Amino acid sequence: MTTAQHLLDQIQSPARIDALEADPARYAELLAGELAGTPDDPTTLDALDARDARLRDALAQLDAMIERAARLRFDHALADDTAIATPTRKVFASTIVSYAGRLEVLAARAQDAAERGGAVDPAGVAYRLAEAARGVLALREAVRIHVLALIRALATAAAPRADDHARDRRLDDPTRRRWSAARRDLETIAAQPERIAAAPMAARIAAWPDQIDESDLGREPTFADMIELD
């Protein structure tokens, strides 16, 4: 059976890149299927942390694949021109993600490298490399958007359970504080799923201020509550 990681590992040829471009949701679908074997709504902080780590790794592995795809696309685009040497192409490929939203910087550096390499048309060489990079970065965005949607959905589903634990008076205060921080972190990830990559979950929740969330048990009834009771 194909796993999410195996799908990425297969990206070793232009044909495989084309296949992923045709079905960019496939990676997230496989990842979701694998996570379905774990609790959909983790009831322990360790379980939440393990799932969080898996999702962060999924984003990291996607970027690793994109670097490999960039190398393939660069070699194909410049197959008839050696002005940009192989080591320089490797550097451009290994840093491809950093050029998202700033392809003009890559084009300028590629043109400079082509000029130093004695290209007859340095601007043309740079254009071909930049266009190849544009396609690879578009693939990254197309695949990544589905992974981020999965992260958002899982965080949204887990936040209410974290809130329940944070308000549970049967738990000791340190545990409730951690669950409160986890709930706030999950709500943040649900709103901005890309922030999951900022740091491991343990580090993220440790950065939240200590807080004991009010328990619904034993609280004074509000006027609205009394109306409902009537």
N, C-alpha and C positions, 0 to 999 in steps of 0.2 A: 504494500500500500504506500502511495506517495505521501510523504510528510511535508510540512511547510519548509523545513530545512533542506530536504531533498530537492524540492522544487527549485530553490535558490542554487543549490550545488550543481544542478544541471545546466545552469547558464554558462556554457562554455563555447558557444558558437552564435553567430548572428541569427541563425534559425531559431534557437532557443529564446533569444531576446525578442524576436518577432512574435513568438508564441505567447510570451508573457505580456507583450504590448496588446495582443488581441484579447487577453483575459486578465486584466490587472487585478481583479477581485479575487483571483484564485488563491493567492498567498494567504490573505486574511481568512478566506473560507476554510482552508486547511488548518490554520492556526486555531480558529474557533472550534473546529471539530476536535482537535487535540485537547483544548481546554475544557471541552464538554465532559471529558472523563474525570475532571476535578470538580469540586463543589461549585455550582453556579453562584452561590452566595456564601462565601467562606465564613465560618463562624469563629475562627481564631485569627489572631494577628499574624501568626506564622504562616497560615494558609494564604492570607492576603499578600504577605510579603513574597511568598513563593510565586504566586501568580503575577505579581507586579514585576518580579525579576524576569519571568518568562516573556512578558510583553516588552520590557525594555530591551531584552536580548533580541527579540524579533525585529525591532527597529534597527538595532546595531547590525544585525546580520543582513538586513535589507541594504544598508549603506555599503557593507562590504561587497555585496553582489554588484551594486551599482559601480563601484570602482573597477571591478572586473569587466563589467559591460562597457565601461568607458574605454578601457584599454582595447577591447575588441573593436569597438566602433572607430577609435582613432586609427588603429592599424588599417582598417578597411578604407577609411576616408583618405588616408595618405599612403595607400599601397604603392602608388607610382611616384612618390616623392620622399626622399630621405633627408631633406633639409632639417627637419626636426628629428633629432636622433632618438633612438629607442629609450635611453635613460630619461630624456626630457619628457617623452610621451608618458612614461611610467609615472613621473612626478605629477604631471597634469592629471592623470587618471586617479592617482592615489589621493589627490586633493579636490576631486571633482565636486564633492558636496559643498565645499566652501565657496564655490562659484555660483551657487543657486541665487538668482536675482542679481548677479553681477557678471554676466558673461562677457561684457565689454572689457573687463579686467583680464579675463582669460585670453580673449582675442588679441589684446595688446601684447601680452606676454608671449603668445604664440607667434605673433608677427615678429617680435624682437628675436625670438629663437630661430625663426625661419631666415631672417636676415643674416644672423650670425652663421647659419648653416649654409649660406650661399644660394638660397632659393631665387629663382628667376622672378617669381611673383610672390613675394612674402605675404602681401595682403590676401591673395587668393588662397594660399596655404592656411593662413590664420582663419579665414572665413570657413573653410571646409572643416577644420578642427572644431571651431566654435559651434557650427551647425550640428556636428556629431554630438558635442556636449549638450546642446539644447535638447536633442532627442532623448539622450540618456537621462537628463534631469527631469524631462517630462514624464518618462517612465517611472522614475522614483516617486514623483508627486502622485501619479495615477495609482500606484500600488500603495503608497503610504497613506493616502486618504482613506482607504478601506481599513487599514490597520488602526488608524486613529479613531475611526468610527466604532470599531470593536472595543477599543480601550474606553471610549466614552460610554458605550452601552454597559460594559461591565462595571465601571465605576458608578454609574447612575444607579444600577441595580443593587450594588453593595452598600451604598451610603445609608439607606434606611436601617439596615441591620447593624451597621456600626453605631448609628445613633441610638438604637435600642440598648446596645451594650453600654454605651456611654452614660445612659440614664438609669441603668440597672443598679439599684441600691444593694443588691445581694453581692455585688462585686466590690473589691477593695478600691480605695480611692486612686492608688497609682494605676491600676488597671483601667478604671473609668477615664482617667486623664489620657491614657494612651489611646483608648477607643475614641475619645472626643477629638484628639488630634488626627486620628485616622479618618474620622468622619469628615473633618474639615479638608483634609488632603484629598479624599475621594470626591468631594464636591468641587474642589479646584480642578482635579483631573477631568471630571465630567464636563466642566466648562472649557478647559484648555488641555486636551489630551496630550498634546506634544510636551507638556511639562513633566510627563512621567520620565522622560529621558534625563532630566536635570540631575537626579541623584537617586540612590536606592531609597526605597520606601522608608526604611528605618531612619535614615538621615533626614528625609523630608518631614516626617512627623515629629522628630526631635526638635525641629526648628520652630514648631508651633508653640505659642505660650501655653503654660499649664492652665487647664480649665476643667472645672467640674460642671457638667451640664445638669440642669435641673431635672429631677425625676418627676414623671407624671404621677408616681405613686405617692399618695398622701398629700398632694398639693391642695391648696385651698381652691374650692370650686369658684369659677368665674360666673358673672351674671349670665353670660351666654350658656354656660353649662346648666345653670338652674332653669333657664327657659326650656332647654332641651328635655330636662327631666320632667317638666310639667306636661 
